[in-house]
């Protein structure tokens, strides 16, 4: 190609000049506009992937997707406005500015997931003082990415006008059309393609590489005549460094994830897999180490204390007719194990949304041994479904006992499973005299959540008996859905036992000497459960409104 300022050969037509005396483009005007709009499309898709990746990672680490999505989106949109204003100063250097911004955005967005995950893994959970680091870093990345994305728009507008001047309304319409369509593609690609196939870390790295290539190719290919020789080399070097760093991250991402996983869960990680629904990690279970199960980074149960939790969940509800039992959640088989210990059980239906957890409970030697090979019992039937959706089509009065062994209500994904509508559906499937028991999370540290669950169950027309029991190990955080920061975790479990009868159900037999399912473990007698009821009642908060689908109320 002839340099823009080189003398033309004899007889050659005079060079075509751009608007304002700028260097001519190496392609026709129509092709140039198409290339700019294609770059807008790609950059918009990458920008939305960065946003969704931060939302997904923060939700995965904290469980509160509503709060985290609100923080990420609001901070990023605010920063985009600031970035657009700041980019006005770069309009005279639109090509060089856009190239530099895309290189910075590719590196920042591509490495954001690894950086946030690293701080989370090596500093602890999201509570406390120093461990607020991941939250602060999340806001910092949202701010930085928003600033860079916002700066793209004025510069792209200048570049598209640089090719062919048109009225401002038409230019804005063309630019935003490509931007919005690109955002649609990025928004659909992340959950349906990138996340399931590559995971969060590799998806961010690949998106950064695509971003760098698109921005660098547009500037160095289409607008290279607007750059000095030094600027071209600097931009080429910057993109090469960014792509080199992202390539290195892509090569090391599996080793990084393994090291971060060990920092989170300890070195005794035996199983780590993505089921398509969630990440499942099993630690311990060999050489005398207790077996722990983590779902999406939250400790679902620990072998140190799970038996006490599952006995407290199951046995009070089985104090009455219990031939037909429905377990909502509990895919690891431990709740079914306790149910099967009661004579007279004829059928146990387990409704679990993640078939991968059930498969692991069947096949992993340590886990299947811990659950007593419950899934080998012909009375146990597994139904892979969302509990809420399944209850909507279930037969009325089909079960004597319904056991809701679900994640804590403070986790956003579980909110609908602690709603008045959900308990109304559960009441529908209860037979006359049937019982429902609900795990409510810790009581001492979150009494308002505990009594909101009780108020919600009562609002569904059920009579309730709340109770609370201690965890087994004082040095270990009791209850499911715990992070690895055990020293700061809750050390009790709350439950609500409910019935559609006119009086509140009893959690224990009337006689403290009566034999039966409560006394065969030696841990939960009528006396201990009566004390558990009194302990829960001591934390009572009156007048709380119920939680519904459209007005969730589970806040600390």
VOMAR-706111 format. One record per residue (C-alpha): z, x, y; residue number from 1. Coordinates in steps of 0.05 Angstrom, whole numbers, always signed. Example, Ala and Ser with C-alpha at 12.3 -4.5 7.8 and 13.67 -1.06 7.14 Angstrom:
2
NODE, Z, X, Y, nr
NODE, +156, +246, -90, 1
NODE, +143, +273, -21, 2
***
This chain:
556
NODE, Z, X, Y, nr
NODE, +0, +0, +0, 1
NODE, -16, +24, +71, 2
NODE, +46, +39, +112, 3
NODE, +55, -11, +170, 4
NODE, +46, +42, +223, 5
NODE, -4, +87, +189, 6
NODE, -73, +90, +221, 7
NODE, -125, +46, +188, 8
NODE, -185, +79, +153, 9
NODE, -250, +80, +192, 10
NODE, -285, +12, +189, 11
NODE, -224, -25, +163, 12
NODE, -204, -89, +197, 13
NODE, -143, -85, +242, 14
NODE, -78, -96, +204, 15
NODE, -49, -167, +203, 16
NODE, +15, -168, +244, 17
NODE, +75, -213, +232, 18
NODE, +109, -257, +283, 19
NODE, +139, -219, +341, 20
NODE, +100, -157, +325, 21
NODE, +137, -147, +258, 22
NODE, +105, -113, +199, 23
NODE, +55, -155, +159, 24
NODE, +74, -184, +92, 25
NODE, +43, -156, +28, 26
NODE, +26, -227, +4, 27
NODE, -4, -290, +34, 28
NODE, +38, -335, +77, 29
NODE, +44, -391, +25, 30
NODE, +63, -342, -30, 31
NODE, +115, -310, +16, 32
NODE, +148, -377, +31, 33
NODE, +149, -393, -43, 34
NODE, +183, -327, -59, 35
NODE, +236, -338, -5, 36
NODE, +250, -408, -31, 37
NODE, +254, -382, -102, 38
NODE, +306, -331, -79, 39
NODE, +345, -387, -45, 40
NODE, +343, -425, -110, 41
NODE, +370, -366, -150, 42
NODE, +423, -347, -100, 43
NODE, +448, -419, -96, 44
NODE, +454, -422, -171, 45
NODE, +492, -356, -173, 46
NODE, +538, -379, -117, 47
NODE, +558, -442, -153, 48
NODE, +570, -404, -218, 49
NODE, +618, -358, -180, 50
NODE, +655, -419, -154, 51
NODE, +659, -454, -221, 52
NODE, +679, -390, -255, 53
NODE, +739, -381, -208, 54
NODE, +759, -454, -218, 55
NODE, +754, -449, -293, 56
NODE, +792, -384, -297, 57
NODE, +847, -408, -252, 58
NODE, +853, -474, -290, 59
NODE, +854, -435, -356, 60
NODE, +910, -390, -331, 61
NODE, +953, -445, -299, 62
NODE, +932, -511, -331, 63
NODE, +932, -547, -264, 64
NODE, +857, -556, -254, 65
NODE, +864, -605, -195, 66
NODE, +905, -558, -152, 67
NODE, +864, -497, -170, 68
NODE, +797, -531, -159, 69
NODE, +822, -556, -92, 70
NODE, +845, -487, -70, 71
NODE, +781, -452, -92, 72
NODE, +733, -503, -64, 73
NODE, +768, -514, +3, 74
NODE, +778, -439, +16, 75
NODE, +706, -424, -4, 76
NODE, +676, -479, +39, 77
NODE, +718, -457, +99, 78
NODE, +696, -385, +89, 79
NODE, +623, -406, +84, 80
NODE, +628, -435, +154, 81
NODE, +659, -370, +181, 82
NODE, +606, -329, +145, 83
NODE, +550, -370, +176, 84
NODE, +578, -358, +245, 85
NODE, +588, -284, +233, 86
NODE, +516, -276, +206, 87
NODE, +487, -296, +274, 88
NODE, +497, -224, +296, 89
NODE, +452, -200, +239, 90
NODE, +392, -243, +254, 91
NODE, +353, -187, +286, 92
NODE, +363, -147, +223, 93
NODE, +354, -206, +176, 94
NODE, +320, -169, +119, 95
NODE, +368, -110, +117, 96
NODE, +428, -155, +128, 97
NODE, +408, -203, +72, 98
NODE, +397, -146, +24, 99
NODE, +465, -116, +39, 100
NODE, +500, -183, +33, 101
NODE, +468, -198, -34, 102
NODE, +489, -131, -62, 103
NODE, +561, -143, -38, 104
NODE, +561, -214, -65, 105
NODE, +534, -192, -133, 106
NODE, +589, -140, -140, 107
NODE, +644, -185, -114, 108
NODE, +625, -246, -154, 109
NODE, +606, -208, -217, 110
NODE, +673, -172, -220, 111
NODE, +718, -229, -196, 112
NODE, +735, -258, -264, 113
NODE, +754, -190, -293, 114
NODE, +796, -173, -233, 115
NODE, +835, -238, -233, 116
NODE, +845, -236, -308, 117
NODE, +868, -164, -306, 118
NODE, +921, -178, -253, 119
NODE, +944, -239, -292, 120
NODE, +947, -200, -358, 121
NODE, +984, -140, -331, 122
NODE, +1031, -172, -281, 123
NODE, +1053, -236, -318, 124
NODE, +1044, -310, -305, 125
NODE, +1035, -347, -239, 126
NODE, +1109, -356, -222, 127
NODE, +1159, -310, -190, 128
NODE, +1147, -259, -134, 129
NODE, +1103, -203, -157, 130
NODE, +1069, -248, -206, 131
NODE, +1039, -289, -149, 132
NODE, +988, -232, -148, 133
NODE, +936, -270, -189, 134
NODE, +941, -331, -143, 135
NODE, +933, -288, -81, 136
NODE, +874, -251, -113, 137
NODE, +841, -318, -130, 138
NODE, +845, -339, -57, 139
NODE, +820, -271, -34, 140
NODE, +759, -275, -80, 141
NODE, +746, -347, -58, 142
NODE, +748, -325, +14, 143
NODE, +704, -263, +4, 144
NODE, +652, -300, -38, 145
NODE, +651, -358, +11, 146
NODE, +640, -311, +70, 147
NODE, +581, -277, +36, 148
NODE, +550, -343, +13, 149
NODE, +557, -372, +82, 150
NODE, +523, -311, +113, 151
NODE, +461, -322, +69, 152
NODE, +438, -386, +103, 153
NODE, +424, -361, +174, 154
NODE, +390, -299, +148, 155
NODE, +347, -337, +99, 156
NODE, +328, -385, +155, 157
NODE, +307, -326, +197, 158
NODE, +267, -296, +140, 159
NODE, +230, -361, +124, 160
NODE, +214, -370, +198, 161
NODE, +192, -297, +198, 162
NODE, +136, -315, +150, 163
NODE, +111, -376, +187, 164
NODE, +142, -410, +247, 165
NODE, +155, -484, +239, 166
NODE, +200, -537, +269, 167
NODE, +273, -526, +255, 168
NODE, +281, -592, +218, 169
NODE, +225, -576, +169, 170
NODE, +252, -506, +156, 171
NODE, +323, -532, +144, 172
NODE, +296, -586, +96, 173
NODE, +257, -535, +55, 174
NODE, +315, -486, +53, 175
NODE, +368, -537, +35, 176
NODE, +324, -570, -18, 177
NODE, +317, -504, -55, 178
NODE, +391, -490, -44, 179
NODE, +415, -557, -72, 180
NODE, +368, -555, -132, 181
NODE, +392, -484, -147, 182
NODE, +464, -508, -143, 183
NODE, +448, -563, -192, 184
NODE, +419, -514, -242, 185
NODE, +477, -466, -234, 186
NODE, +527, -522, -241, 187
NODE, +496, -546, -306, 188
NODE, +483, -476, -334, 189
NODE, +556, -455, -328, 190
NODE, +590, -506, -374, 191
NODE, +532, -518, -421, 192
NODE, +501, -449, -428, 193
NODE, +539, -391, -398, 194
NODE, +611, -409, -416, 195
NODE, +600, -428, -489, 196
NODE, +552, -370, -504, 197
NODE, +580, -314, -462, 198
NODE, +650, -333, -441, 199
NODE, +680, -328, -371, 200
NODE, +678, -253, -361, 201
NODE, +608, -238, -387, 202
NODE, +581, -299, -350, 203
NODE, +606, -273, -283, 204
NODE, +578, -204, -297, 205
NODE, +509, -230, -317, 206
NODE, +507, -276, -256, 207
NODE, +523, -217, -211, 208
NODE, +465, -178, -241, 209
NODE, +416, -235, -230, 210
NODE, +441, -242, -159, 211
NODE, +430, -169, -144, 212
NODE, +361, -167, -174, 213
NODE, +338, -230, -137, 214
NODE, +364, -207, -69, 215
NODE, +340, -135, -76, 216
NODE, +272, -155, -102, 217
NODE, +260, -203, -44, 218
NODE, +278, -153, +10, 219
NODE, +249, -90, -21, 220
NODE, +187, -126, -45, 221
NODE, +169, -177, +8, 222
NODE, +203, -151, +71, 223
NODE, +202, -76, +59, 224
NODE, +158, -67, +120, 225
NODE, +216, -91, +164, 226
NODE, +260, -35, +139, 227
NODE, +260, +38, +159, 228
NODE, +250, +89, +104, 229
NODE, +324, +106, +106, 230
NODE, +344, +33, +102, 231
NODE, +299, +22, +42, 232
NODE, +330, +80, +5, 233
NODE, +401, +59, +22, 234
NODE, +388, -12, -2, 235
NODE, +356, +14, -65, 236
NODE, +415, +59, -78, 237
NODE, +465, +4, -64, 238
NODE, +431, -43, -113, 239
NODE, +426, +12, -165, 240
NODE, +501, +25, -158, 241
NODE, +518, -49, -163, 242
NODE, +474, -59, -225, 243
NODE, +503, +4, -256, 244
NODE, +575, -21, -245, 245
NODE, +558, -89, -272, 246
NODE, +523, -58, -333, 247
NODE, +585, -16, -345, 248
NODE, +629, -78, -340, 249
NODE, +583, -114, -389, 250
NODE, +589, -57, -439, 251
NODE, +664, -53, -432, 252
NODE, +680, -127, -427, 253
NODE, +699, -136, -500, 254
NODE, +746, -76, -499, 255
NODE, +775, -100, -433, 256
NODE, +786, -170, -461, 257
NODE, +819, -141, -523, 258
NODE, +866, -98, -481, 259
NODE, +882, -156, -434, 260
NODE, +896, -200, -494, 261
NODE, +945, -150, -521, 262
NODE, +979, -145, -453, 263
NODE, +986, -221, -453, 264
NODE, +1004, -235, -526, 265
NODE, +1029, -167, -552, 266
NODE, +995, -120, -600, 267
NODE, +1004, -165, -661, 268
NODE, +943, -209, -647, 269
NODE, +913, -230, -714, 270
NODE, +864, -285, -694, 271
NODE, +828, -295, -628, 272
NODE, +771, -345, -625, 273
NODE, +736, -395, -580, 274
NODE, +729, -461, -616, 275
NODE, +684, -494, -565, 276
NODE, +744, -534, -540, 277
NODE, +793, -479, -523, 278
NODE, +813, -407, -537, 279
NODE, +859, -402, -598, 280
NODE, +902, -340, -609, 281
NODE, +949, -328, -668, 282
NODE, +999, -271, -666, 283
NODE, +1049, -248, -717, 284
NODE, +1059, -281, -784, 285
NODE, +1062, -215, -822, 286
NODE, +1113, -160, -834, 287
NODE, +1170, -206, -813, 288
NODE, +1142, -221, -744, 289
NODE, +1145, -295, -724, 290
NODE, +1080, -333, -721, 291
NODE, +1059, -355, -651, 292
NODE, +1001, -400, -632, 293
NODE, +970, -398, -562, 294
NODE, +920, -449, -538, 295
NODE, +882, -430, -474, 296
NODE, +935, -378, -458, 297
NODE, +995, -425, -466, 298
NODE, +1044, -416, -523, 299
NODE, +1038, -479, -565, 300
NODE, +1092, -461, -615, 301
NODE, +1132, -401, -638, 302
NODE, +1159, -389, -707, 303
NODE, +1225, -371, -674, 304
NODE, +1240, -443, -657, 305
NODE, +1184, -490, -678, 306
NODE, +1223, -521, -735, 307
NODE, +1277, -545, -689, 308
NODE, +1226, -574, -641, 309
NODE, +1186, -610, -695, 310
NODE, +1248, -637, -730, 311
NODE, +1273, -665, -663, 312
NODE, +1205, -696, -650, 313
NODE, +1194, -728, -718, 314
NODE, +1260, -747, -751, 315
NODE, +1288, -797, -700, 316
NODE, +1222, -835, -701, 317
NODE, +1224, -839, -777, 318
NODE, +1291, -875, -775, 319
NODE, +1261, -941, -796, 320
NODE, +1196, -965, -829, 321
NODE, +1149, -905, -835, 322
NODE, +1097, -918, -888, 323
NODE, +1039, -910, -839, 324
NODE, +1044, -854, -788, 325
NODE, +997, -834, -732, 326
NODE, +1002, -763, -703, 327
NODE, +967, -753, -636, 328
NODE, +954, -678, -628, 329
NODE, +992, -631, -674, 330
NODE, +929, -602, -704, 331
NODE, +967, -541, -729, 332
NODE, +998, -586, -783, 333
NODE, +1072, -574, -767, 334
NODE, +1086, -646, -745, 335
NODE, +1051, -672, -808, 336
NODE, +1095, -625, -849, 337
NODE, +1158, -658, -822, 338
NODE, +1129, -728, -832, 339
NODE, +1113, -713, -905, 340
NODE, +1185, -694, -918, 341
NODE, +1205, -767, -913, 342
NODE, +1201, -810, -975, 343
NODE, +1159, -873, -970, 344
NODE, +1103, -843, -927, 345
NODE, +1037, -870, -953, 346
NODE, +987, -848, -900, 347
NODE, +987, -798, -842, 348
NODE, +929, -799, -793, 349
NODE, +923, -737, -748, 350
NODE, +880, -747, -686, 351
NODE, +863, -677, -660, 352
NODE, +807, -661, -611, 353
NODE, +796, -590, -635, 354
NODE, +770, -584, -706, 355
NODE, +777, -509, -700, 356
NODE, +852, -513, -697, 357
NODE, +854, -557, -759, 358
NODE, +807, -509, -795, 359
NODE, +853, -451, -777, 360
NODE, +913, -491, -801, 361
NODE, +879, -501, -868, 362
NODE, +853, -430, -879, 363
NODE, +899, -380, -844, 364
NODE, +950, -358, -897, 365
NODE, +1009, -351, -849, 366
NODE, +996, -417, -812, 367
NODE, +981, -457, -875, 368
NODE, +1044, -430, -906, 369
NODE, +1084, -449, -844, 370
NODE, +1057, -520, -844, 371
NODE, +1072, -527, -918, 372
NODE, +998, -536, -935, 373
NODE, +1003, -605, -904, 374
NODE, +928, -614, -902, 375
NODE, +924, -607, -977, 376
NODE, +964, -671, -984, 377
NODE, +917, -729, -999, 378
NODE, +958, -775, -955, 379
NODE, +938, -735, -893, 380
NODE, +873, -754, -858, 381
NODE, +845, -715, -799, 382
NODE, +805, -750, -745, 383
NODE, +771, -705, -695, 384
NODE, +773, -743, -629, 385
NODE, +805, -749, -561, 386
NODE, +870, -787, -570, 387
NODE, +858, -834, -511, 388
NODE, +787, -852, -533, 389
NODE, +808, -860, -605, 390
NODE, +866, -908, -589, 391
NODE, +818, -953, -550, 392
NODE, +781, -970, -614, 393
NODE, +839, -967, -664, 394
NODE, +861, -1028, -704, 395
NODE, +920, -1066, -675, 396
NODE, +988, -1062, -710, 397
NODE, +962, -1007, -757, 398
NODE, +1021, -959, -755, 399
NODE, +1096, -959, -765, 400
NODE, +1105, -894, -727, 401
NODE, +1064, -861, -672, 402
NODE, +1081, -789, -655, 403
NODE, +1052, -760, -591, 404
NODE, +1055, -684, -602, 405
NODE, +1015, -667, -539, 406
NODE, +1015, -611, -486, 407
NODE, +1063, -617, -429, 408
NODE, +1047, -671, -377, 409
NODE, +1046, -618, -322, 410
NODE, +980, -593, -350, 411
NODE, +925, -631, -314, 412
NODE, +883, -642, -377, 413
NODE, +942, -678, -408, 414
NODE, +957, -725, -351, 415
NODE, +918, -784, -379, 416
NODE, +956, -776, -444, 417
NODE, +1021, -790, -407, 418
NODE, +995, -850, -367, 419
NODE, +1016, -923, -370, 420
NODE, +947, -941, -396, 421
NODE, +955, -891, -454, 422
NODE, +1023, -919, -474, 423
NODE, +995, -989, -471, 424
NODE, +942, -968, -521, 425
NODE, +995, -936, -565, 426
NODE, +1037, -999, -563, 427
NODE, +977, -1039, -587, 428
NODE, +972, -999, -652, 429
NODE, +1046, -1005, -667, 430
NODE, +1067, -1055, -721, 431
NODE, +1127, -1100, -713, 432
NODE, +1188, -1056, -710, 433
NODE, +1145, -995, -701, 434
NODE, +1166, -934, -660, 435
NODE, +1132, -886, -612, 436
NODE, +1160, -817, -596, 437
NODE, +1134, -774, -539, 438
NODE, +1145, -700, -525, 439
NODE, +1158, -696, -449, 440
NODE, +1167, -621, -436, 441
NODE, +1231, -588, -412, 442
NODE, +1287, -629, -380, 443
NODE, +1334, -582, -344, 444
NODE, +1279, -549, -303, 445
NODE, +1235, -610, -293, 446
NODE, +1279, -673, -295, 447
NODE, +1232, -712, -249, 448
NODE, +1174, -703, -297, 449
NODE, +1219, -723, -356, 450
NODE, +1243, -787, -324, 451
NODE, +1173, -803, -298, 452
NODE, +1150, -803, -371, 453
NODE, +1207, -850, -388, 454
NODE, +1190, -897, -330, 455
NODE, +1116, -896, -351, 456
NODE, +1132, -914, -423, 457
NODE, +1177, -971, -400, 458
NODE, +1122, -996, -353, 459
NODE, +1078, -1004, -414, 460
NODE, +1127, -1055, -442, 461
NODE, +1167, -1010, -488, 462
NODE, +1243, -1001, -493, 463
NODE, +1262, -928, -490, 464
NODE, +1316, -880, -513, 465
NODE, +1308, -811, -481, 466
NODE, +1341, -750, -513, 467
NODE, +1342, -675, -502, 468
NODE, +1357, -617, -549, 469
NODE, +1367, -542, -539, 470
NODE, +1317, -489, -559, 471
NODE, +1337, -442, -615, 472
NODE, +1336, -374, -582, 473
NODE, +1370, -366, -514, 474
NODE, +1325, -305, -498, 475
NODE, +1262, -342, -514, 476
NODE, +1230, -399, -475, 477
NODE, +1237, -462, -516, 478
NODE, +1184, -516, -525, 479
NODE, +1109, -515, -529, 480
NODE, +1062, -496, -473, 481
NODE, +1100, -435, -452, 482
NODE, +1069, -373, -420, 483
NODE, +1086, -304, -444, 484
NODE, +1138, -296, -389, 485
NODE, +1193, -321, -434, 486
NODE, +1252, -298, -393, 487
NODE, +1237, -348, -337, 488
NODE, +1216, -405, -383, 489
NODE, +1252, -470, -399, 490
NODE, +1300, -471, -457, 491
NODE, +1303, -543, -478, 492
NODE, +1258, -600, -501, 493
NODE, +1257, -671, -477, 494
NODE, +1233, -731, -518, 495
NODE, +1227, -806, -506, 496
NODE, +1235, -852, -566, 497
NODE, +1206, -921, -554, 498
NODE, +1197, -988, -588, 499
NODE, +1166, -1055, -571, 500
NODE, +1228, -1092, -596, 501
NODE, +1276, -1127, -548, 502
NODE, +1328, -1072, -552, 503
NODE, +1323, -997, -544, 504
NODE, +1312, -959, -609, 505
NODE, +1367, -917, -640, 506
NODE, +1351, -844, -651, 507
NODE, +1402, -840, -708, 508
NODE, +1430, -885, -762, 509
NODE, +1487, -930, -742, 510
NODE, +1534, -893, -789, 511
NODE, +1547, -819, -778, 512
NODE, +1556, -811, -853, 513
NODE, +1493, -847, -873, 514
NODE, +1447, -804, -916, 515
NODE, +1374, -802, -900, 516
NODE, +1321, -764, -864, 517
NODE, +1365, -743, -806, 518
NODE, +1415, -704, -847, 519
NODE, +1373, -668, -899, 520
NODE, +1358, -609, -853, 521
NODE, +1430, -597, -833, 522
NODE, +1410, -592, -760, 523
NODE, +1401, -664, -736, 524
NODE, +1456, -712, -755, 525
NODE, +1473, -778, -722, 526
NODE, +1527, -742, -682, 527
NODE, +1480, -688, -655, 528
NODE, +1428, -739, -635, 529
NODE, +1479, -782, -600, 530
NODE, +1499, -720, -561, 531
NODE, +1425, -707, -546, 532
NODE, +1419, -777, -515, 533
NODE, +1481, -765, -472, 534
NODE, +1453, -698, -449, 535
NODE, +1388, -729, -427, 536
NODE, +1423, -787, -392, 537
NODE, +1463, -737, -351, 538
NODE, +1399, -717, -315, 539
NODE, +1375, -788, -302, 540
NODE, +1335, -802, -239, 541
NODE, +1328, -876, -224, 542
NODE, +1272, -913, -189, 543
NODE, +1214, -869, -206, 544
NODE, +1145, -903, -207, 545
NODE, +1102, -898, -270, 546
NODE, +1043, -851, -275, 547
NODE, +974, -883, -282, 548
NODE, +904, -858, -292, 549
NODE, +887, -866, -218, 550
NODE, +955, -844, -192, 551
NODE, +984, -788, -234, 552
NODE, +1055, -770, -214, 553
NODE, +1073, -710, -256, 554
NODE, +1095, -659, -204, 555
NODE, +1154, -613, -205, 556
***
